[in-house]
């Protein structure tokens, strides 16, 4: 009865999301440098790059099936190196998200 009264008063009974949030951190290494307002964190086997101003994930770096356990961001924040359980190091471009070398 109360729901009907609310609907008649102009309140909606249905809610639709305007934006959703996905997992961006699952434990492990985190890197943050204030001037860029970007947070780098491990998310499963990937590195997730999140804007601290909007909360949106701006880039995700990783290869499926190759467990990443550590990463490092260079001082210019142009490149990331990831270390994997297979003992492989991967070099990534943050501008394009492409793997530059393995």
C-alpha positions as CSV (number, residue, x, y, z in Angstrom):
1,X,0.0,0.0,0.0
2,X,2.8,2.4,0.9
3,X,4.6,1.6,-2.5
4,X,1.5,2.6,-4.4
5,X,1.2,5.9,-2.5
6,X,4.9,6.7,-3.3
7,X,4.4,5.9,-6.9
8,X,1.4,8.2,-7.0
9,X,3.5,10.9,-5.3
10,X,5.9,10.8,-8.3
11,X,8.6,8.6,-6.8
12,X,9.9,5.8,-9.1
13,X,9.6,2.2,-8.1
14,X,12.3,1.2,-10.6
15,X,16.0,2.1,-10.4
16,X,18.4,1.9,-13.4
17,X,22.2,2.2,-13.0
18,X,23.8,5.1,-14.7
19,X,27.3,3.9,-14.0
20,X,28.7,0.6,-12.7
21,X,31.9,-0.2,-10.8
22,X,34.1,-3.2,-11.5
23,X,36.8,-4.8,-9.5
24,X,40.0,-2.8,-9.6
25,X,42.0,-4.3,-6.7
26,X,42.3,-7.8,-5.5
27,X,45.3,-7.5,-3.2
28,X,49.0,-7.2,-3.9
29,X,51.2,-4.3,-5.1
30,X,49.9,-0.7,-5.3
31,X,51.6,2.4,-6.7
32,X,50.4,5.9,-6.4
33,X,52.0,9.2,-7.4
34,X,50.1,12.4,-6.6
35,X,50.7,14.6,-9.6
36,X,49.2,12.2,-12.1
37,X,46.2,11.3,-10.0
38,X,46.5,7.7,-11.2
39,X,46.5,4.6,-9.0
40,X,48.2,1.5,-10.2
41,X,47.2,-1.8,-8.5
42,X,47.2,-5.5,-9.1
43,X,43.8,-6.9,-10.1
44,X,44.1,-10.7,-10.5
45,X,46.7,-11.3,-13.1
46,X,46.6,-7.8,-14.5
47,X,47.6,-4.2,-13.6
48,X,44.7,-1.9,-13.3
49,X,45.2,1.8,-13.8
50,X,42.5,3.9,-12.0
51,X,41.9,7.6,-12.1
52,X,41.6,8.9,-8.5
53,X,39.6,11.9,-9.7
54,X,36.8,9.9,-11.5
55,X,37.2,6.4,-10.0
56,X,37.2,5.0,-13.5
57,X,39.6,2.4,-14.7
58,X,41.6,4.0,-17.5
59,X,43.7,1.0,-18.6
60,X,44.2,-2.7,-17.8
61,X,47.5,-4.4,-18.6
62,X,48.0,-8.1,-18.7
63,X,48.0,-11.4,-20.6
64,X,45.5,-14.1,-19.8
65,X,46.9,-17.1,-18.1
66,X,50.3,-15.7,-17.2
67,X,50.0,-15.0,-13.4
68,X,51.5,-11.6,-12.6
69,X,52.9,-11.2,-9.1
70,X,54.7,-7.8,-9.2
71,X,55.0,-4.6,-11.3
72,X,57.0,-1.4,-11.4
73,X,56.1,1.9,-12.9
74,X,58.9,4.2,-14.3
75,X,59.3,7.7,-12.9
76,X,57.7,9.3,-16.0
77,X,54.7,7.0,-15.8
78,X,55.1,6.1,-19.5
79,X,56.0,2.4,-19.0
80,X,55.2,-0.5,-16.7
81,X,57.2,-3.7,-16.2
82,X,55.4,-6.8,-14.9
83,X,56.9,-9.9,-13.4
84,X,55.1,-13.2,-13.9
85,X,55.1,-16.7,-12.3
86,X,56.6,-18.0,-15.5
87,X,59.8,-15.9,-14.7
88,X,59.0,-13.7,-17.7
89,X,59.2,-9.9,-17.5
90,X,56.9,-7.9,-19.8
91,X,57.4,-4.3,-20.8
92,X,54.1,-2.3,-21.4
93,X,53.4,1.2,-22.8
94,X,50.9,3.1,-20.7
95,X,50.0,5.4,-23.6
96,X,48.8,2.5,-25.8
97,X,48.4,-0.4,-23.4
98,X,50.5,-2.5,-25.8
99,X,53.1,-5.0,-24.7
100,X,56.4,-3.6,-26.0
101,X,58.7,-6.6,-25.1
102,X,58.6,-9.9,-23.3
